[in-house]
Every structure is written in structure tokens, then in C-alpha cells.
Amino acid sequence: MHILLTGASGFIGQTLMQALQAQGHTVKPIARRYGYDFNQLTTADAWLPLLDSIDGVINSVGIIGQTRTQSFQVLHTQAPIALFKACEQLNIGKVIQISALGADSAARSAYHLSKRQTDDFLRASILNAAILRPSLVYGDKGDSTQLFKRLARLPIVGLLGKGDQIIRPVHINDLVATVIKALNTPPQPMTLDVVGRQEFAFRAWLQFLRRLQGITQPLRTFSVPIPLALAGAQLGQFASPLLHPDSIHMLLRGNSAEVQPLTAFLGREPLDWETLL
Ligand SMILES: NC(=O)c1ccc[n+]([C@@H]2O[C@H](COP(=O)([O-])OP(=O)(O)OC[C@H]3O[C@@H](n4cnc5c(N)ncnc54)[C@H](OP(=O)(O)O)[C@@H]3O)[C@@H](O)[C@H]2O)c1
């Protein structure tokens, strides 16, 4: 197939591009690195020329925090909806949207709400789109993986409250396998949470990443009161878009879902984390 892949220069996009090419697909990459900016692609007309002779579309553009030039509304909603409207006009047979776990009816953060708006558009459209909602994605090329690995190496780490927020990280290979499977099965409208085999409390996840890096002494932690963390994030957001109170709320909400639907779709369980050790 000839596939248009947005976010092709990102962690997930790069890994997907290699896997798609290894499967014999050709890929048209879209990202600023390839000369395409979502800020300029907010109408279906802007997308139509890029979709010439494309059989499948995968949208993997996303940001975790907003800046003056990068907004959730444009990057997660306006430009993707314009892309999918163009897909409708051309009757593109395969459409896959990389959304995020939590972009559901309980969503409250601007990040999740902007993703859900696009997912809702797709669910109502004529496209038989596969909407994949990954939890935290683990992979050595991932920024969050590198950040958490660095945190896990520290002699002592401050955790939100008791660090008992529940997460269910998924390995990048399981996400890629899900995308490939969705491409290779007859199109059917689907919203699938893409989560890992095991749940971890955030504290236990850092402990796992510590063991993964060969550090045997247990992680030492101290508790950061949640109101203090929220106040810090209120100020910190001016230094980094990541340090936003929304990020704290997202972590507090947890990041987990049932794994059984993914197991049924893949025909196997997701990767067992112990194998990484
Ligand atoms: N990583 C995770 O744990 C995780 C979990 C759940 C959901 N997701 C979702 O998965 C998707 C991919 O995430 P990722 O981890 O691969 O993120 P990433 O490494 O930060 O990659 C983001 C991609 O978006 C592109 N991009 C950003 N701004 C753009 C713009 N204005 N115009 C065009 N392209 C733009 C970037 O390319 P340029 O910088 O070259 O433009 C890059 O290719 C996102 O939608 C994210 O929300 C990720």
C-alpha cells in the first residue's frame, strides 16, 4: 500500500515508518522535518494534493504541551479533521488515528479533549477508521521513556502524593503490531485502547526502570503534596509547556484500561515486561 504517515519524524512515527517499509509498503512522510506544517494544513483542500494515489492514512502528530505556535486545537483537531474530510472525499480505504488513552467521555484536559474531538468526528464519519488510544508508550527512542529512566536513576525522587497513580505502559512494538494488524484487516470502525500487559503504580514503574538499568538498590522517594505540585506546575508552565497543571491532573487520573480487547485483536497478549529484564 501507499501510506501517508503524519508525525513520521516522531518517536512513534519513525518506528511505524520502518515497520511499514519492512512490510513492503511505501510511505509518504508528513511532518515539519519533511516540509509540511499542520498549521498550514487546516482545510481539506490543502490535503487533497498530498493524498494523490494514497491507499491508507495514519495520523501520528501530537504535542504534549502547547506553545505560542503549536496549539492542541490546530494540531490535534483542525488539521486532522481537515485531513479526514479529504479522506472522505477520496474514499480512502484505510484510516488509522493515533489518539491517546483518556480521550474519552471522562476527558477533562485540553490535550485529551482536543484528541476526543477528532476521534468523535471519525466515529461519525463514513470512514471505517481505526482509532487507537495508546497509554504511555515505552521505547528507547521515546522522550518520556528517557525522562523516566533518568528519574529512576536518581538517588532520591519526589513523587506526587504516594506515587500510587496507576499506569499501564505499552511497549512500542505492541503499538506497531496493532497498527500493522489494523492495516491488514478489513476496515471496520473501531476504538481500541492500546495498553500493556501489566499495571504499575507510578512508583513501581520507576522501580522497574531502575532494575532495567541494572541498579539493584531500591528507589528512595519522598512525597510531594499534590497542592504544592499543582502550584509548582502553575508557575512551571512558563518555563516548559510540559510543566502544566493539566499534566499533573492527567497523572493523577491514572493511565490504564482493560487489556483484554487488545489481546483479542492481536490474538496474543502484549509483551511481558519481565522479558525486558
Ligand atoms: N509517546 C507516548 O507515550 C504517547 C502516548 C499516547 C498517545 N501518543 C500520541 O501518539 C502520537 C505520536 O506521539 P510521539 O510520542 O511519536 O510524539 P513525538 O515524538 O513528539 O512526535 C510528534 C510528531 O508530530 C510532528 N509535529 C509536531 N508539530 C507539527 C506540526 N506543526 N506540523 C506537522 N507535524 C508536526 C513532529 O514532527 P516535526 O517536529 O518534524 O514537525 C513529530 O513527527 C501523538 O499524537 C501523541 O499524542 C503518544
The ligand as an SDF file (V2000), in Angstrom:
LIG
                    3D

 48 52  0  0  0  0  0  0  0  0999 V2000
    4.5470    8.6660   23.2350 N   0  0  0  0  0  0  0  0  0  0  0  0
    3.5240    8.3230   24.0230 C   0  0  0  0  0  0  0  0  0  0  0  0
    3.6930    7.8020   25.1510 O   0  0  0  0  0  0  0  0  0  0  0  0
    2.1030    8.5270   23.5400 C   0  0  0  0  0  0  0  0  0  0  0  0
    1.0560    8.0190   24.3230 C   0  0  0  0  0  0  0  0  0  0  0  0
   -0.2610    8.1860   23.8820 C   0  0  0  0  0  0  0  0  0  0  0  0
   -0.5130    8.8580   22.6880 C   0  0  0  0  0  0  0  0  0  0  0  0
    0.5350    9.3470   21.9640 N   0  0  0  0  0  0  0  0  0  0  0  0
    0.2200   10.0520   20.7120 C   0  0  0  0  0  0  0  0  0  0  0  0
    0.9370    9.4880   19.6470 O   0  0  0  0  0  0  0  0  0  0  0  0
    1.2580   10.4900   18.6710 C   0  0  0  0  0  0  0  0  0  0  0  0
    2.7580   10.4530   18.3930 C   0  0  0  0  0  0  0  0  0  0  0  0
    3.4570   10.6480   19.6090 O   0  0  0  0  0  0  0  0  0  0  0  0
    5.0470   10.6040   19.6810 P   0  0  0  0  0  0  0  0  0  0  0  0
    5.4060   10.0960   21.0320 O   0  0  0  0  0  0  0  0  0  0  0  0
    5.6200    9.9530   18.4810 O   0  0  0  0  0  0  0  0  0  0  0  0
    5.3750   12.1740   19.6550 O   0  0  0  0  0  0  0  0  0  0  0  0
    6.6800   12.8960   19.1380 P   0  0  0  0  0  0  0  0  0  0  0  0
    7.8660   12.0180   19.1810 O   0  0  0  0  0  0  0  0  0  0  0  0
    6.7570   14.1860   19.8860 O   0  0  0  0  0  0  0  0  0  0  0  0
    6.3430   13.1940   17.6080 O   0  0  0  0  0  0  0  0  0  0  0  0
    5.4150   14.1700   17.2630 C   0  0  0  0  0  0  0  0  0  0  0  0
    5.3370   14.2710   15.7510 C   0  0  0  0  0  0  0  0  0  0  0  0
    4.4520   15.3510   15.4200 O   0  0  0  0  0  0  0  0  0  0  0  0
    5.0890   16.1530   14.4540 C   0  0  0  0  0  0  0  0  0  0  0  0
    4.6360   17.5380   14.5450 N   0  0  0  0  0  0  0  0  0  0  0  0
    4.6440   18.3420   15.6380 C   0  0  0  0  0  0  0  0  0  0  0  0
    4.1960   19.5660   15.3040 N   0  0  0  0  0  0  0  0  0  0  0  0
    3.8900   19.5180   13.9950 C   0  0  0  0  0  0  0  0  0  0  0  0
    3.3740   20.4700   13.0730 C   0  0  0  0  0  0  0  0  0  0  0  0
    3.1090   21.7320   13.4160 N   0  0  0  0  0  0  0  0  0  0  0  0
    3.1590   20.0770   11.7930 N   0  0  0  0  0  0  0  0  0  0  0  0
    3.4590   18.8160   11.3970 C   0  0  0  0  0  0  0  0  0  0  0  0
    3.9470   17.8710   12.2200 N   0  0  0  0  0  0  0  0  0  0  0  0
    4.1560   18.2290   13.4990 C   0  0  0  0  0  0  0  0  0  0  0  0
    6.5770   16.0530   14.7800 C   0  0  0  0  0  0  0  0  0  0  0  0
    7.3840   16.3380   13.6510 O   0  0  0  0  0  0  0  0  0  0  0  0
    8.1720   17.7190   13.3870 P   0  0  0  0  0  0  0  0  0  0  0  0
    8.6730   18.1810   14.7050 O   0  0  0  0  0  0  0  0  0  0  0  0
    9.2300   17.3290   12.3800 O   0  0  0  0  0  0  0  0  0  0  0  0
    7.1360   18.6010   12.8150 O   0  0  0  0  0  0  0  0  0  0  0  0
    6.6770   14.5680   15.0970 C   0  0  0  0  0  0  0  0  0  0  0  0
    6.7950   13.8480   13.8940 O   0  0  0  0  0  0  0  0  0  0  0  0
    0.7890   11.8250   19.2720 C   0  0  0  0  0  0  0  0  0  0  0  0
   -0.4790   12.1300   18.7430 O   0  0  0  0  0  0  0  0  0  0  0  0
    0.6620   11.5190   20.7470 C   0  0  0  0  0  0  0  0  0  0  0  0
   -0.3170   12.3320   21.3720 O   0  0  0  0  0  0  0  0  0  0  0  0
    1.8370    9.2020   22.3500 C   0  0  0  0  0  0  0  0  0  0  0  0
  1  2  1  0
  2  3  2  0
  2  4  1  0
  4  5  1  0
  4 48  2  0
  5  6  2  0
  6  7  1  0
  7  8  2  0
  8  9  1  0
  8 48  1  0
  9 10  1  0
  9 46  1  0
 10 11  1  0
 11 12  1  0
 11 44  1  0
 12 13  1  0
 13 14  1  0
 14 15  2  0
 14 16  1  0
 14 17  1  0
 17 18  1  0
 18 19  2  0
 18 20  1  0
 18 21  1  0
 21 22  1  0
 22 23  1  0
 23 24  1  0
 23 42  1  0
 24 25  1  0
 25 26  1  0
 25 36  1  0
 26 27  1  0
 26 35  1  0
 27 28  2  0
 28 29  1  0
 29 30  1  0
 29 35  2  0
 30 31  1  0
 30 32  2  0
 32 33  1  0
 33 34  2  0
 34 35  1  0
 36 37  1  0
 36 42  1  0
 37 38  1  0
 38 39  2  0
 38 40  1  0
 38 41  1  0
 42 43  1  0
 44 45  1  0
 44 46  1  0
 46 47  1  0
M  CHG  2   8   1  16  -1
M  END
$$$$
